Amino acid sequence: EVQLVESGGGLVQAGGSLKLSCATSGFGFDDSGIGWFRQAPGKEREGVAMITTRDGQTALANSVKGRFSISKNNAKKSVHLQMNNLKPEDTAMYFCVAGPSVATMINLWMSPDSSLGSWGPGTQVAVSS
């Protein structure tokens, strides 16, 4: 059974930083696609960052480029989202998602409202102005 558990969310002032972590189990981590998605109240779900665990290729949403970065630790089967220079518009529930295949993750990235992938319960990020 695929399991993902997010941690690291919280309340931070604008301009601050948070690092989200995603602990995973139940699938072949070393050759998978894992991403972070977010959803704010009343807004559509959007992809924030994704990474391929075999070769470390990454993709970032335009809205977070230059501020966020995604990384992985294959030994610990974990993925992290470093968020710097946070803005109030980054306030949302953040979800760690595993394709787990790369192909499924790419499809989910293109259609974030789809039911694809395995999702963690989420962690709340709130940025005050």
C-alpha positions as CSV (number, residue, x, y, z in Angstrom):
1,E,0.0,0.0,0.0
2,V,1.3,3.4,-1.0
3,Q,1.6,5.8,1.9
4,L,2.8,9.4,2.0
5,V,3.0,11.6,5.1
6,E,3.7,15.3,4.9
7,S,5.2,17.4,7.6
8,G,6.7,20.9,8.1
9,G,3.7,23.1,7.5
10,G,2.8,26.0,9.7
11,L,2.3,29.8,10.0
12,V,5.0,32.1,8.7
13,Q,5.3,35.8,7.9
14,A,5.7,36.9,4.4
15,G,9.3,36.7,3.3
16,G,9.9,33.7,5.6
17,S,10.8,30.1,4.8
18,L,9.4,26.7,5.4
19,K,10.6,23.2,4.4
20,L,8.1,20.5,3.8
21,S,9.0,16.9,4.0
22,C,7.2,13.8,2.6
23,A,7.9,10.4,4.0
24,T,7.0,7.6,1.6
25,S,6.5,3.8,1.7
26,G,4.8,1.0,-0.3
27,F,6.2,1.6,-3.8
28,G,9.5,1.5,-5.7
29,F,10.8,4.9,-4.7
30,D,14.0,4.7,-6.7
31,D,12.1,5.0,-10.1
32,S,9.1,7.1,-9.5
33,G,7.7,10.5,-10.0
34,I,6.7,12.5,-6.9
35,G,5.3,16.0,-6.7
36,W,3.9,18.7,-4.4
37,F,0.5,20.1,-5.2
38,R,-1.5,22.8,-3.3
39,Q,-5.0,23.9,-3.0
40,A,-6.3,27.1,-1.4
41,P,-9.9,27.6,-0.4
42,G,-12.0,28.5,-3.4
43,K,-9.2,27.9,-5.9
44,E,-8.2,25.1,-8.2
45,R,-5.6,22.6,-7.3
46,E,-2.2,23.3,-8.8
47,G,1.1,21.6,-9.2
48,V,3.9,23.3,-7.4
49,A,6.9,21.0,-8.0
50,M,7.7,17.5,-9.2
51,I,10.8,15.3,-9.3
52,T,11.9,12.1,-10.8
53,T,13.6,10.0,-8.2
54,R,15.8,8.0,-10.7
55,D,17.6,10.9,-12.2
56,G,16.5,14.0,-10.2
57,Q,14.8,15.9,-13.1
58,T,12.6,18.6,-11.7
59,A,9.8,20.9,-12.7
60,L,8.5,24.0,-10.9
61,A,5.4,26.0,-11.4
62,N,6.1,29.5,-12.8
63,S,4.6,31.1,-9.7
64,V,7.3,29.5,-7.4
65,K,10.4,29.5,-9.6
66,G,13.3,31.2,-7.9
67,R,11.7,30.8,-4.5
68,F,10.9,27.0,-4.1
69,S,13.1,24.0,-4.8
70,I,12.4,20.3,-4.6
71,S,14.8,17.6,-3.6
72,K,14.9,13.9,-2.7
73,N,16.7,11.5,-0.5
74,N,16.5,8.0,-2.0
75,A,18.1,6.4,1.0
76,K,15.3,7.7,3.3
77,K,12.6,7.5,0.6
78,S,11.7,11.1,1.2
79,V,11.0,14.2,-0.8
80,H,11.4,17.8,0.4
81,L,10.0,21.2,-0.7
82,Q,12.1,24.2,0.4
83,M,10.0,27.3,0.2
84,N,11.7,30.7,0.5
85,N,10.4,34.2,0.3
86,L,6.9,33.0,1.0
87,K,4.0,35.2,-0.1
88,P,0.5,35.4,1.2
89,E,-0.7,33.8,-2.0
90,D,1.3,30.7,-1.2
91,T,-1.2,30.0,1.6
92,A,-2.8,26.6,0.9
93,M,-3.0,23.0,1.9
94,Y,0.1,21.3,0.4
95,F,-0.1,17.6,-0.7
96,C,2.7,15.2,-1.5
97,V,1.7,13.0,-4.4
98,A,3.3,9.9,-5.9
99,G,2.5,8.8,-9.4
100,P,4.0,6.5,-8.4
101,S,5.2,6.1,-12.0
102,V,6.8,9.1,-13.8
103,A,4.2,8.9,-16.6
104,T,1.3,9.1,-14.2
105,M,3.0,12.1,-12.4
106,I,3.4,13.9,-15.7
107,N,-0.2,13.3,-16.5
108,L,-1.3,14.6,-13.1
109,W,0.9,17.6,-13.6
110,M,-0.9,18.4,-16.8
111,S,-4.3,17.8,-15.3
112,P,-4.0,18.5,-11.5
113,D,-7.7,18.1,-10.9
114,S,-7.6,14.5,-12.1
115,S,-7.9,11.5,-9.7
116,L,-4.5,10.2,-10.6
117,G,-1.8,9.4,-8.2
118,S,-1.5,8.5,-4.5
119,W,-2.0,11.4,-2.1
120,G,-0.9,12.2,1.4
121,P,-3.3,13.8,3.8
122,G,-1.7,17.3,3.4
123,T,0.0,19.9,5.5
124,Q,-1.3,23.4,5.9
125,V,0.9,26.4,5.0
126,A,-0.3,29.9,6.0
127,V,1.6,33.0,5.2
128,S,0.7,36.3,6.9
129,S,1.2,39.7,5.3
